[in-house]
Amino acid sequence: MFDTKVIAIIVQVLLIAGAINWGLVAYNGTDAVQLITGGGDIEKVVKMVVAAAGLYSAYSLYAMYNQ
């Protein structure tokens, strides 16, 4: 369905967005995901997708160094 390059780009975009969100939370307490989604279940889904991207990235890094 998706080429590995496309998946890598999607993962990187999600990780960058997550990092920016965490930076905003640390800087002034603003949670951009909550502001954009209005909170609730959709906020949890977005954050779980970002977490899954982080796990995928960690696995990819591990696999790359253990070839």
SEFIZA-3560 file (N, C-alpha, C; in Angstrom, 3 decimals):
REM SEFIZA-3560
<numar><xx>0.828</xx><yy>-1.194</yy><zz>0.000</zz><atom>N</atom></numar>
<numar><xx>0.000</xx><yy>0.000</yy><zz>0.000</zz><atom>CA</atom></numar>
<numar><xx>0.872</xx><yy>1.256</yy><zz>0.000</zz><atom>C</atom></numar>
<numar><xx>1.741</xx><yy>1.384</yy><zz>1.014</zz><atom>N</atom></numar>
<numar><xx>2.638</xx><yy>2.527</yy><zz>1.073</zz><atom>CA</atom></numar>
<numar><xx>4.067</xx><yy>2.053</yy><zz>0.879</zz><atom>C</atom></numar>
<numar><xx>4.819</xx><yy>2.823</yy><zz>0.154</zz><atom>N</atom></numar>
<numar><xx>6.250</xx><yy>2.605</yy><zz>-0.013</zz><atom>CA</atom></numar>
<numar><xx>6.942</xx><yy>2.981</yy><zz>1.307</zz><atom>C</atom></numar>
<numar><xx>8.081</xx><yy>2.386</yy><zz>1.611</zz><atom>N</atom></numar>
<numar><xx>8.766</xx><yy>2.680</yy><zz>2.872</zz><atom>CA</atom></numar>
<numar><xx>9.214</xx><yy>4.136</yy><zz>2.966</zz><atom>C</atom></numar>
<numar><xx>9.508</xx><yy>4.772</yy><zz>1.826</zz><atom>N</atom></numar>
<numar><xx>9.869</xx><yy>6.193</yy><zz>1.846</zz><atom>CA</atom></numar>
<numar><xx>8.690</xx><yy>7.040</yy><zz>2.306</zz><atom>C</atom></numar>
<numar><xx>7.501</xx><yy>6.707</yy><zz>1.824</zz><atom>N</atom></numar>
<numar><xx>6.299</xx><yy>7.457</yy><zz>2.208</zz><atom>CA</atom></numar>
<numar><xx>6.036</xx><yy>7.279</yy><zz>3.701</zz><atom>C</atom></numar>
<numar><xx>6.167</xx><yy>6.058</yy><zz>4.189</zz><atom>N</atom></numar>
<numar><xx>5.969</xx><yy>5.803</yy><zz>5.617</zz><atom>CA</atom></numar>
<numar><xx>6.992</xx><yy>6.586</yy><zz>6.436</zz><atom>C</atom></numar>
<numar><xx>8.238</xx><yy>6.602</yy><zz>5.997</zz><atom>N</atom></numar>
<numar><xx>9.288</xx><yy>7.332</yy><zz>6.713</zz><atom>CA</atom></numar>
<numar><xx>8.983</xx><yy>8.824</yy><zz>6.764</zz><atom>C</atom></numar>
<numar><xx>8.483</xx><yy>9.378</yy><zz>5.679</zz><atom>N</atom></numar>
<numar><xx>8.140</xx><yy>10.806</yy><zz>5.653</zz><atom>CA</atom></numar>
<numar><xx>6.978</xx><yy>11.091</yy><zz>6.594</zz><atom>C</atom></numar>
<numar><xx>5.954</xx><yy>10.249</yy><zz>6.566</zz><atom>N</atom></numar>
<numar><xx>4.806</xx><yy>10.432</yy><zz>7.457</zz><atom>CA</atom></numar>
<numar><xx>5.250</xx><yy>10.356</yy><zz>8.917</zz><atom>C</atom></numar>
<numar><xx>6.090</xx><yy>9.376</yy><zz>9.230</zz><atom>N</atom></numar>
<numar><xx>6.592</xx><yy>9.226</yy><zz>10.597</zz><atom>CA</atom></numar>
<numar><xx>7.378</xx><yy>10.460</yy><zz>11.011</zz><atom>C</atom></numar>
<numar><xx>8.245</xx><yy>10.958</yy><zz>10.145</zz><atom>N</atom></numar>
<numar><xx>9.035</xx><yy>12.142</yy><zz>10.480</zz><atom>CA</atom></numar>
<numar><xx>8.155</xx><yy>13.367</yy><zz>10.716</zz><atom>C</atom></numar>
<numar><xx>7.149</xx><yy>13.557</yy><zz>9.881</zz><atom>N</atom></numar>
<numar><xx>6.228</xx><yy>14.690</yy><zz>10.056</zz><atom>CA</atom></numar>
<numar><xx>5.509</xx><yy>14.575</yy><zz>11.401</zz><atom>C</atom></numar>
<numar><xx>5.039</xx><yy>13.377</yy><zz>11.733</zz><atom>N</atom></numar>
<numar><xx>4.359</xx><yy>13.178</yy><zz>13.015</zz><atom>CA</atom></numar>
<numar><xx>5.296</xx><yy>13.437</yy><zz>14.189</zz><atom>C</atom></numar>
<numar><xx>6.541</xx><yy>12.981</yy><zz>14.086</zz><atom>N</atom></numar>
<numar><xx>7.498</xx><yy>13.192</yy><zz>15.170</zz><atom>CA</atom></numar>
<numar><xx>7.858</xx><yy>14.667</yy><zz>15.324</zz><atom>C</atom></numar>
<numar><xx>7.984</xx><yy>15.378</yy><zz>14.225</zz><atom>N</atom></numar>
<numar><xx>8.261</xx><yy>16.817</yy><zz>14.290</zz><atom>CA</atom></numar>
<numar><xx>7.089</xx><yy>17.546</yy><zz>14.935</zz><atom>C</atom></numar>
<numar><xx>5.871</xx><yy>17.201</yy><zz>14.518</zz><atom>N</atom></numar>
<numar><xx>4.679</xx><yy>17.826</yy><zz>15.110</zz><atom>CA</atom></numar>
<numar><xx>4.599</xx><yy>17.521</yy><zz>16.604</zz><atom>C</atom></numar>
<numar><xx>4.903</xx><yy>16.280</yy><zz>16.972</zz><atom>N</atom></numar>
<numar><xx>4.889</xx><yy>15.911</yy><zz>18.385</zz><atom>CA</atom></numar>
<numar><xx>5.940</xx><yy>16.660</yy><zz>19.184</zz><atom>C</atom></numar>
<numar><xx>7.119</xx><yy>16.816</yy><zz>18.612</zz><atom>N</atom></numar>
<numar><xx>8.191</xx><yy>17.548</yy><zz>19.293</zz><atom>CA</atom></numar>
<numar><xx>7.821</xx><yy>19.018</yy><zz>19.478</zz><atom>C</atom></numar>
<numar><xx>7.234</xx><yy>19.610</yy><zz>18.454</zz><atom>N</atom></numar>
<numar><xx>6.800</xx><yy>21.006</yy><zz>18.568</zz><atom>CA</atom></numar>
<numar><xx>5.729</xx><yy>21.127</yy><zz>19.645</zz><atom>C</atom></numar>
<numar><xx>4.793</xx><yy>20.187</yy><zz>19.676</zz><atom>N</atom></numar>
<numar><xx>3.741</xx><yy>20.223</yy><zz>20.693</zz><atom>CA</atom></numar>
<numar><xx>4.335</xx><yy>20.117</yy><zz>22.097</zz><atom>C</atom></numar>
<numar><xx>5.271</xx><yy>19.177</yy><zz>22.292</zz><atom>N</atom></numar>
<numar><xx>5.898</xx><yy>19.048</yy><zz>23.606</zz><atom>CA</atom></numar>
<numar><xx>6.673</xx><yy>20.310</yy><zz>23.970</zz><atom>C</atom></numar>
<numar><xx>7.306</xx><yy>20.933</yy><zz>22.991</zz><atom>N</atom></numar>
<numar><xx>8.004</xx><yy>22.189</yy><zz>23.244</zz><atom>CA</atom></numar>
<numar><xx>7.055</xx><yy>23.285</yy><zz>23.692</zz><atom>C</atom></numar>
<numar><xx>5.892</xx><yy>23.360</yy><zz>23.048</zz><atom>N</atom></numar>
<numar><xx>4.886</xx><yy>24.346</yy><zz>23.460</zz><atom>CA</atom></numar>
<numar><xx>4.366</xx><yy>24.063</yy><zz>24.865</zz><atom>C</atom></numar>
<numar><xx>4.163</xx><yy>22.793</yy><zz>25.175</zz><atom>N</atom></numar>
<numar><xx>3.701</xx><yy>22.426</yy><zz>26.516</zz><atom>CA</atom></numar>
<numar><xx>4.746</xx><yy>22.841</yy><zz>27.555</zz><atom>C</atom></numar>
<numar><xx>6.010</xx><yy>22.590</yy><zz>27.270</zz><atom>N</atom></numar>
<numar><xx>7.078</xx><yy>22.944</yy><zz>28.210</zz><atom>CA</atom></numar>
<numar><xx>7.260</xx><yy>24.456</yy><zz>28.314</zz><atom>C</atom></numar>
<numar><xx>7.121</xx><yy>25.151</yy><zz>27.190</zz><atom>N</atom></numar>
<numar><xx>7.377</xx><yy>26.593</yy><zz>27.162</zz><atom>CA</atom></numar>
<numar><xx>6.294</xx><yy>27.389</yy><zz>27.874</zz><atom>C</atom></numar>
<numar><xx>5.035</xx><yy>27.130</yy><zz>27.513</zz><atom>N</atom></numar>
<numar><xx>3.971</xx><yy>27.942</yy><zz>28.107</zz><atom>CA</atom></numar>
<numar><xx>2.702</xx><yy>27.164</yy><zz>28.464</zz><atom>C</atom></numar>
<numar><xx>2.785</xx><yy>25.844</yy><zz>28.463</zz><atom>N</atom></numar>
<numar><xx>1.641</xx><yy>25.044</yy><zz>28.869</zz><atom>CA</atom></numar>
<numar><xx>0.560</xx><yy>24.882</yy><zz>27.820</zz><atom>C</atom></numar>
<numar><xx>0.825</xx><yy>25.307</yy><zz>26.594</zz><atom>N</atom></numar>
<numar><xx>-0.160</xx><yy>25.198</yy><zz>25.522</zz><atom>CA</atom></numar>
<numar><xx>-0.051</xx><yy>23.844</yy><zz>24.848</zz><atom>C</atom></numar>
<numar><xx>-1.143</xx><yy>23.100</yy><zz>24.834</zz><atom>N</atom></numar>
<numar><xx>-1.190</xx><yy>21.807</yy><zz>24.149</zz><atom>CA</atom></numar>
<numar><xx>-1.878</xx><yy>22.034</yy><zz>22.803</zz><atom>C</atom></numar>
<numar><xx>-1.088</xx><yy>22.094</yy><zz>21.739</zz><atom>N</atom></numar>
<numar><xx>-1.625</xx><yy>22.393</yy><zz>20.408</zz><atom>CA</atom></numar>
<numar><xx>-2.607</xx><yy>21.328</yy><zz>19.938</zz><atom>C</atom></numar>
<numar><xx>-2.351</xx><yy>20.075</yy><zz>20.276</zz><atom>N</atom></numar>
<numar><xx>-3.257</xx><yy>18.998</yy><zz>19.860</zz><atom>CA</atom></numar>
<numar><xx>-4.624</xx><yy>19.204</yy><zz>20.497</zz><atom>C</atom></numar>
<numar><xx>-4.637</xx><yy>19.557</yy><zz>21.762</zz><atom>N</atom></numar>
<numar><xx>-5.905</xx><yy>19.801</yy><zz>22.446</zz><atom>CA</atom></numar>
<numar><xx>-6.624</xx><yy>21.005</yy><zz>21.846</zz><atom>C</atom></numar>
<numar><xx>-5.877</xx><yy>22.055</yy><zz>21.532</zz><atom>N</atom></numar>
<numar><xx>-6.494</xx><yy>23.240</yy><zz>20.929</zz><atom>CA</atom></numar>
<numar><xx>-7.093</xx><yy>22.933</yy><zz>19.563</zz><atom>C</atom></numar>
<numar><xx>-6.378</xx><yy>22.155</yy><zz>18.757</zz><atom>N</atom></numar>
<numar><xx>-6.835</xx><yy>21.853</yy><zz>17.397</zz><atom>CA</atom></numar>
<numar><xx>-8.003</xx><yy>20.878</yy><zz>17.403</zz><atom>C</atom></numar>
<numar><xx>-7.923</xx><yy>19.857</yy><zz>18.262</zz><atom>N</atom></numar>
<numar><xx>-8.950</xx><yy>18.810</yy><zz>18.246</zz><atom>CA</atom></numar>
<numar><xx>-10.112</xx><yy>19.091</yy><zz>19.182</zz><atom>C</atom></numar>
<numar><xx>-9.938</xx><yy>19.997</yy><zz>20.114</zz><atom>N</atom></numar>
<numar><xx>-10.998</xx><yy>20.271</yy><zz>21.072</zz><atom>CA</atom></numar>
<numar><xx>-11.028</xx><yy>19.282</yy><zz>22.227</zz><atom>C</atom></numar>
<numar><xx>-10.028</xx><yy>18.442</yy><zz>22.329</zz><atom>N</atom></numar>
<numar><xx>-9.952</xx><yy>17.468</yy><zz>23.418</zz><atom>CA</atom></numar>
<numar><xx>-10.779</xx><yy>16.237</yy><zz>23.130</zz><atom>C</atom></numar>
<numar><xx>-10.952</xx><yy>15.426</yy><zz>24.134</zz><atom>N</atom></numar>
<numar><xx>-11.763</xx><yy>14.223</yy><zz>23.990</zz><atom>CA</atom></numar>
<numar><xx>-11.025</xx><yy>13.082</yy><zz>23.320</zz><atom>C</atom></numar>
<numar><xx>-11.810</xx><yy>12.187</yy><zz>22.741</zz><atom>N</atom></numar>
<numar><xx>-11.246</xx><yy>10.966</yy><zz>22.160</zz><atom>CA</atom></numar>
<numar><xx>-10.349</xx><yy>11.229</yy><zz>20.959</zz><atom>C</atom></numar>
<numar><xx>-10.682</xx><yy>12.223</yy><zz>20.144</zz><atom>N</atom></numar>
<numar><xx>-9.859</xx><yy>12.499</yy><zz>18.955</zz><atom>CA</atom></numar>
<numar><xx>-8.458</xx><yy>12.946</yy><zz>19.380</zz><atom>C</atom></numar>
<numar><xx>-8.366</xx><yy>13.681</yy><zz>20.471</zz><atom>N</atom></numar>
<numar><xx>-7.054</xx><yy>14.092</yy><zz>20.981</zz><atom>CA</atom></numar>
<numar><xx>-6.233</xx><yy>12.862</yy><zz>21.368</zz><atom>C</atom></numar>
<numar><xx>-6.869</xx><yy>11.912</yy><zz>22.036</zz><atom>N</atom></numar>
<numar><xx>-6.177</xx><yy>10.683</yy><zz>22.429</zz><atom>CA</atom></numar>
<numar><xx>-5.711</xx><yy>9.903</yy><zz>21.210</zz><atom>C</atom></numar>
<numar><xx>-6.544</xx><yy>9.845</yy><zz>20.183</zz><atom>N</atom></numar>
<numar><xx>-6.177</xx><yy>9.122</yy><zz>18.960</zz><atom>CA</atom></numar>
<numar><xx>-4.964</xx><yy>9.775</yy><zz>18.304</zz><atom>C</atom></numar>
<numar><xx>-4.974</xx><yy>11.101</yy><zz>18.192</zz><atom>N</atom></numar>
<numar><xx>-3.845</xx><yy>11.813</yy><zz>17.579</zz><atom>CA</atom></numar>
<numar><xx>-2.566</xx><yy>11.538</yy><zz>18.364</zz><atom>C</atom></numar>
<numar><xx>-2.646</xx><yy>11.611</yy><zz>19.676</zz><atom>N</atom></numar>
<numar><xx>-1.456</xx><yy>11.378</yy><zz>20.501</zz><atom>CA</atom></numar>
<numar><xx>-0.991</xx><yy>9.926</yy><zz>20.423</zz><atom>C</atom></numar>
<numar><xx>-1.923</xx><yy>8.981</yy><zz>20.297</zz><atom>N</atom></numar>
<numar><xx>-1.531</xx><yy>7.577</yy><zz>20.134</zz><atom>CA</atom></numar>
<numar><xx>-0.861</xx><yy>7.346</yy><zz>18.784</zz><atom>C</atom></numar>
<numar><xx>-1.320</xx><yy>8.039</yy><zz>17.741</zz><atom>N</atom></numar>
<numar><xx>-0.698</xx><yy>7.915</yy><zz>16.418</zz><atom>CA</atom></numar>
<numar><xx>0.729</xx><yy>8.463</yy><zz>16.463</zz><atom>C</atom></numar>
<numar><xx>0.923</xx><yy>9.589</yy><zz>17.140</zz><atom>N</atom></numar>
<numar><xx>2.274</xx><yy>10.147</yy><zz>17.285</zz><atom>CA</atom></numar>
<numar><xx>3.156</xx><yy>9.187</yy><zz>18.086</zz><atom>C</atom></numar>
<numar><xx>2.609</xx><yy>8.590</yy><zz>19.131</zz><atom>N</atom></numar>
<numar><xx>3.369</xx><yy>7.613</yy><zz>19.916</zz><atom>CA</atom></numar>
<numar><xx>3.738</xx><yy>6.399</yy><zz>19.066</zz><atom>C</atom></numar>
<numar><xx>2.811</xx><yy>5.940</yy><zz>18.241</zz><atom>N</atom></numar>
<numar><xx>3.094</xx><yy>4.805</yy><zz>17.350</zz><atom>CA</atom></numar>
<numar><xx>4.202</xx><yy>5.167</yy><zz>16.365</zz><atom>C</atom></numar>
<numar><xx>4.199</xx><yy>6.412</yy><zz>15.886</zz><atom>N</atom></numar>
<numar><xx>5.265</xx><yy>6.862</yy><zz>14.987</zz><atom>CA</atom></numar>
<numar><xx>6.610</xx><yy>6.830</yy><zz>15.702</zz><atom>C</atom></numar>
<numar><xx>6.626</xx><yy>7.212</yy><zz>16.965</zz><atom>N</atom></numar>
<numar><xx>7.857</xx><yy>7.153</yy><zz>17.745</zz><atom>CA</atom></numar>
<numar><xx>8.360</xx><yy>5.733</yy><zz>17.916</zz><atom>C</atom></numar>
<numar><xx>7.444</xx><yy>4.808</yy><zz>18.194</zz><atom>N</atom></numar>
<numar><xx>7.830</xx><yy>3.401</yy><zz>18.329</zz><atom>CA</atom></numar>
<numar><xx>8.345</xx><yy>2.841</yy><zz>17.011</zz><atom>C</atom></numar>
<numar><xx>7.690</xx><yy>3.199</yy><zz>15.915</zz><atom>N</atom></numar>
<numar><xx>8.139</xx><yy>2.750</yy><zz>14.593</zz><atom>CA</atom></numar>
<numar><xx>9.538</xx><yy>3.289</yy><zz>14.301</zz><atom>C</atom></numar>
<numar><xx>9.762</xx><yy>4.554</yy><zz>14.635</zz><atom>N</atom></numar>
<numar><xx>11.065</xx><yy>5.162</yy><zz>14.398</zz><atom>CA</atom></numar>
<numar><xx>12.145</xx><yy>4.490</yy><zz>15.249</zz><atom>C</atom></numar>
<numar><xx>11.830</xx><yy>4.199</yy><zz>16.496</zz><atom>N</atom></numar>
<numar><xx>12.785</xx><yy>3.516</yy><zz>17.368</zz><atom>CA</atom></numar>
<numar><xx>13.105</xx><yy>2.123</yy><zz>16.832</zz><atom>C</atom></numar>
<numar><xx>12.093</xx><yy>1.408</yy><zz>16.385</zz><atom>N</atom></numar>
<numar><xx>12.314</xx><yy>0.076</yy><zz>15.817</zz><atom>CA</atom></numar>
<numar><xx>13.162</xx><yy>0.163</yy><zz>14.549</zz><atom>C</atom></numar>
<numar><xx>12.878</xx><yy>1.144</yy><zz>13.696</zz><atom>N</atom></numar>
<numar><xx>13.645</xx><yy>1.312</yy><zz>12.457</zz><atom>CA</atom></numar>
<numar><xx>15.111</xx><yy>1.590</yy><zz>12.757</zz><atom>C</atom></numar>
<numar><xx>15.357</xx><yy>2.429</yy><zz>13.744</zz><atom>N</atom></numar>
<numar><xx>16.726</xx><yy>2.744</yy><zz>14.139</zz><atom>CA</atom></numar>
<numar><xx>17.428</xx><yy>1.499</yy><zz>14.677</zz><atom>C</atom></numar>
<numar><xx>16.741</xx><yy>0.748</yy><zz>15.515</zz><atom>N</atom></numar>
<numar><xx>17.285</xx><yy>-0.498</yy><zz>16.058</zz><atom>CA</atom></numar>
<numar><xx>17.602</xx><yy>-1.482</yy><zz>14.934</zz><atom>C</atom></numar>
<numar><xx>16.672</xx><yy>-1.643</yy><zz>14.008</zz><atom>N</atom></numar>
<numar><xx>16.859</xx><yy>-2.586</yy><zz>12.898</zz><atom>CA</atom></numar>
<numar><xx>18.019</xx><yy>-2.163</yy><zz>12.003</zz><atom>C</atom></numar>
<numar><xx>18.166</xx><yy>-0.857</yy><zz>11.805</zz><atom>N</atom></numar>
<numar><xx>19.230</xx><yy>-0.359</yy><zz>10.949</zz><atom>CA</atom></numar>
<numar><xx>20.609</xx><yy>-0.672</yy><zz>11.544</zz><atom>C</atom></numar>
<numar><xx>20.741</xx><yy>-0.534</yy><zz>12.860</zz><atom>N</atom></numar>
<numar><xx>22.035</xx><yy>-0.762</yy><zz>13.497</zz><atom>CA</atom></numar>
<numar><xx>22.301</xx><yy>-2.223</yy><zz>13.810</zz><atom>C</atom></numar>
<numar><xx>21.331</xx><yy>-3.086</yy><zz>13.622</zz><atom>N</atom></numar>
<numar><xx>21.517</xx><yy>-4.507</yy><zz>13.914</zz><atom>CA</atom></numar>
<numar><xx>21.417</xx><yy>-5.370</yy><zz>12.670</zz><atom>C</atom></numar>
<numar><xx>21.832</xx><yy>-4.840</yy><zz>11.549</zz><atom>N</atom></numar>
<numar><xx>21.816</xx><yy>-5.612</yy><zz>10.301</zz><atom>CA</atom></numar>
<numar><xx>23.075</xx><yy>-6.426</yy><zz>10.180</zz><atom>C</atom></numar>
//
